[in-house]
Structures are given as structure tokens and as C-alpha cells.
Amino acid sequence: MQLYRKKWNAYFTVEASMIFPVVIFVMVFLIYVTFMLYGRCILLQDTYILAFRASRAQNMEDPDAFVRQQKDAQFGRKYFGNDPSGVQAWKSGDDIYVSIKIRTRHNAMSRYEMMPGGIWESKAELKAEVTDAPARIRHMERVSDLVKQVSDRNRKERK
């Protein structure tokens, strides 16, 4: 009994040699873009959290020192593939502003001119209003007391 063997032409090898590099490039590009987007999302979250904490701190005279002290605990190790730097904070009126930059490095592909060389940089600047929570609570309690007194007075006048 003779086995039937089909001969494969070389077209499959040629097509694969053209398609696979494109597929690999697209996958690597998506990984780099994912690093950048992930870094951008946690950058916005950390920027607001640091601004919010600075706005809640008592007697905040130097928000920049406070934010620089808190940044390492807030950042942790979650900026995989990104380098957070350029942390600044300042106070303007009743608002505290925090600005942070991150850099996504991707030197692996820049030698082959397949990706824009160097560094992708993202920046976030957010603000939080400085509030005195006890003063707001006292204010709201006073307002509710006044509303209650006025409503009691109106009920007595209707009777």
C-alpha cells in the first residue's frame, strides 16, 4: 500500500515570513501603548489622592513638602514600565494643586526606527479644595437648626 503525500509549495513559507513580523510588531506596539495608558490611569488617580490628602491635612503651609513626603508610599511599585518623576504641589487660594509627570521608556524598538524614539511623557495636574470639615459640619448643623426653628414657628402660626 502506497501512502499518498501531497507536496506543499513554498507559498506558505513566503506568506508566513511576511505576516509574522507584522503580527509581532503589532503585539509589541500594543504592549507599549498599554504600559502608557496604564501609567496614565494610575497617574490621574495618584495625583488626585495626593491633592486630596494635602487638602485634608491640618495647617497646610507647604503642600510641596507634604506631597513629596507622601509620594513614595502612594506610588509603591505599581508604575510598571513607567518612571514617575517631577512631583510638584502648590497652594493657590483655597485650592491645592498637584502636578506629576511620568515617562514611558521604550528603547528596544527605537534602534530599528519602528517606533518614535526615546520617551513618551504624560503629565497630570489636578486640584482639591481645602476644606475645614468640622467648620462645615457646624455650619450644616446651624442651618438645619434654623430651618427647624422656622418650620416650628410656621406650624404654630397656622394653628
N, C-alpha and C positions, 0 to 999 in steps of 0.2 A: 504494500500500500504506500502510495506516494503522498507526502504532505504538500499541500498547496501553500506556497509562500508568495505573498504579494510584495512586490517591490515598491518601496516608498521613494518618491522623487525628492530632490533636495529642496523643493519649495518650502516645506515645513520648517526646515532649519533656517532658511533665509528669513522667513517671516518672523520666527521666534527671535532671531538675533536683532531684528528691528523693533519688535514690540516690547521685549523685556526691559531694555534700558529706559524706555519711556515710562513704563509702569513703575520701575524702581525710582526714577526721578520724581514722578508724581507722588509716590508714597513718602519719600524723604521730604519733599516740599510741604506736604500736608502735616507731617510731624513738626516741622519748624514753625509753621503757621499756628499749629495747635499750642506749641510752647508759648508763642507770643500772646495768643488770645487767653490762655490760662493765666499767664502772668498779668495781663491787663485786668482780668476779672478780680483776682485776689488783690491787685494793686488798689483798685477802687474801694474794695471792702476794707482793707487795712488803712487806707487814707482816711476814710470816714470814721473808723473806730478810734484811731489816734486823735482826730479832731474832737470827737465826742468826749473821749476821756479827758482831754485837756480842758474842754468847756465845763466839765463837771468838777474839776479839781478846785479846791478852795484857794482863794487869793492867788490866782494865776497871774504872776507878774512877767514871767519869762516862759512862754509856751514852747519856744525852741528847745530849751534845755530839757523841759519835761518830755517832749516828743522824742528827742534823741535818747533819753534815758529809757523810754518805753519801747522803742522800735525793735530792739533785738528780741525781746520777749514776744512781741506781736508778730514779727516776721517769721521767726522759727526757721524751719527747714522746708517750707512749702513752696519756695520760689525755685523749683527745679528747672534748670536751663536758663534762668534769668538772674540778673545781678541787680538787686535793689540798691540804689545809691541816691545821693542828692536829696536828703530829707531836710525840709525846712518848715518852720512854723512861725507864724506871727499873729499879732492881735491888732484888729482894726475896729475900734468902737466896741460893740458888744459881740463881735464875731471873732472866732479863732479860725485861721486858715492853715491848712497843712498841704504841702506840695511834696510829692515823691516822684522820682524817675526810676524806671527800670530799663535795663538793657538786655536784649536777647542776642546772644552771640551765636554765630553760625559760620565759623571759619572753614568748616570741612569742604563746602562746595565753592567757596569764593575763588579758589585757585583755578578752577576749571571754567570760570566765567559763566556758570549756570545759574547762580543766584547773585543778587546785588550784594556787593562785598561789604564786609565789616559788621556793623551793628544795627539792629533795629531798636529804636528807642521809643518808649512810651512815657507819658507824663500825666499825672492826675493831680488836680488841685480842688479840694473840697473845703467847705466851711461848716462850722457848727456854732450855733448861737449860745453865748454864755448865759446861763440861767441860774437863778438862785432858787432852788427847789423849795426850801422852807418858806421863803417870801411868797412864792406863787401859791403854796398851799394855804398860807394865812390869808392871802388876798381872795382866793376862791371861797374859803370859809366865811369871810366877811361878806362877800357878795351873796352867798346863799342865806346868811342871816338876815341881810337887808331885804332880800326877796321874800323870805318867810314873814318878816315883820309887816311888809306892805300887804301881802296876801291876807294875813290875820286882820289887819286894820280894815281891808276891804270887806271881809266877811262880817265883821262887827257892824260896819255901816249899812250893810244890806239887811241886817236883821232888824 
